[in-house]
Amino acid sequence: MKPELFQEVIINCDFSEYKIAKGDVAILNDFVTDPAGEEGCVLEIYTAVGTFVILVTLPVENIEPLKPTDRLSVRSCVSLTPIS
């Protein structure tokens, strides 16, 4: 099932280059297609208190919609400075 735009989604694997971990929650902003035809998604990621962290494009297979059985948890970021 494809998540809807502007909904919260779960990232299902680590992306250390962006300091994103499996289980992080993001807001789905858009779907995009790269020149090779692969579908991706544009995501906004925030801290638990709403500080913007990063806007990133990831492959669409690396996100999942939130489910009623999901439970949120908190982890500390290495850096609270937004990634540029």
FISE-180136 format. One line per field, with one value per residue (C-alpha): residue number from 0; residue in one letter; x, y, z. Coordinates in steps of 0.1 Angstrom, whole numbers, plus 2048, in hexadecimal, padded with zeros to 3 digits. Layout:
BEGIN
resi = [NUM | ...]
resn = [A | ...]
X = [X | ...]
Y = [Y | ...]
Z = [Z | ...]
! end
This chain:
BEGIN
resi = [0 | 1 | 2 | 3 | 4 | 5 | 6 | 7 | 8 | 9 | 10 | 11 | 12 | 13 | 14 | 15 | 16 | 17 | 18 | 19 | 20 | 21 | 22 | 23 | 24 | 25 | 26 | 27 | 28 | 29 | 30 | 31 | 32 | 33 | 34 | 35 | 36 | 37 | 38 | 39 | 40 | 41 | 42 | 43 | 44 | 45 | 46 | 47 | 48 | 49 | 50 | 51 | 52 | 53 | 54 | 55 | 56 | 57 | 58 | 59 | 60 | 61 | 62 | 63 | 64 | 65 | 66 | 67 | 68 | 69 | 70 | 71 | 72 | 73 | 74 | 75 | 76 | 77 | 78 | 79 | 80 | 81 | 82 | 83]
resn = [M | K | P | E | L | F | Q | E | V | I | I | N | C | D | F | S | E | Y | K | I | A | K | G | D | V | A | I | L | N | D | F | V | T | D | P | A | G | E | E | G | C | V | L | E | I | Y | T | A | V | G | T | F | V | I | L | V | T | L | P | V | E | N | I | E | P | L | K | P | T | D | R | L | S | V | R | S | C | V | S | L | T | P | I | S]
X = [800 | 80E | 80E | 7FB | 80C | 812 | 80D | 827 | 83A | 854 | 876 | 87E | 8A5 | 8C3 | 8D2 | 8F1 | 8FB | 8DC | 8DC | 8BB | 8B3 | 89A | 87A | 87E | 85E | 85C | 842 | 83D | 83E | 83F | 845 | 861 | 870 | 895 | 8A3 | 8A7 | 882 | 885 | 86A | 875 | 865 | 86D | 86C | 86E | 87D | 879 | 884 | 86A | 865 | 860 | 882 | 889 | 8A6 | 8A7 | 894 | 89F | 896 | 896 | 88B | 865 | 86B | 87D | 85D | 83E | 81D | 818 | 803 | 7EB | 802 | 821 | 830 | 846 | 867 | 882 | 8A7 | 8C0 | 8D0 | 8F6 | 8F1 | 8D3 | 8E0 | 8CB | 8DE | 8E6]
Y = [800 | 822 | 83C | 85C | 87E | 893 | 875 | 868 | 849 | 832 | 82E | 809 | 809 | 81D | 83A | 843 | 85D | 871 | 866 | 855 | 834 | 818 | 821 | 847 | 859 | 871 | 885 | 87B | 89A | 88D | 870 | 874 | 85F | 860 | 85E | 838 | 835 | 82C | 83B | 84F | 864 | 886 | 885 | 89F | 893 | 8A5 | 8A0 | 896 | 8BA | 8C6 | 8D3 | 8CD | 8B5 | 8AD | 8AC | 88C | 877 | 851 | 833 | 82D | 809 | 817 | 826 | 816 | 826 | 828 | 80B | 80B | 7F2 | 808 | 816 | 835 | 838 | 852 | 851 | 86D | 87B | 87E | 8A2 | 8B8 | 8D0 | 8CD | 8BB | 8D1]
Z = [800 | 7F5 | 811 | 80B | 807 | 826 | 83D | 856 | 84A | 859 | 84A | 848 | 846 | 851 | 83D | 850 | 837 | 841 | 866 | 860 | 872 | 86C | 87F | 87B | 873 | 855 | 843 | 81E | 808 | 7E5 | 7CE | 7B3 | 798 | 790 | 76C | 76F | 776 | 79B | 7B2 | 7D0 | 7EA | 7F9 | 81F | 83B | 85C | 87D | 8A1 | 8BB | 8C4 | 8A0 | 897 | 872 | 86B | 846 | 825 | 813 | 7F5 | 7FB | 7E6 | 7EB | 7F6 | 815 | 825 | 834 | 83F | 865 | 872 | 890 | 8A1 | 89E | 8BE | 8BD | 8D0 | 8D4 | 8CB | 8CF | 8B0 | 8AE | 8A4 | 8A9 | 88F | 86F | 853 | 835]
! end
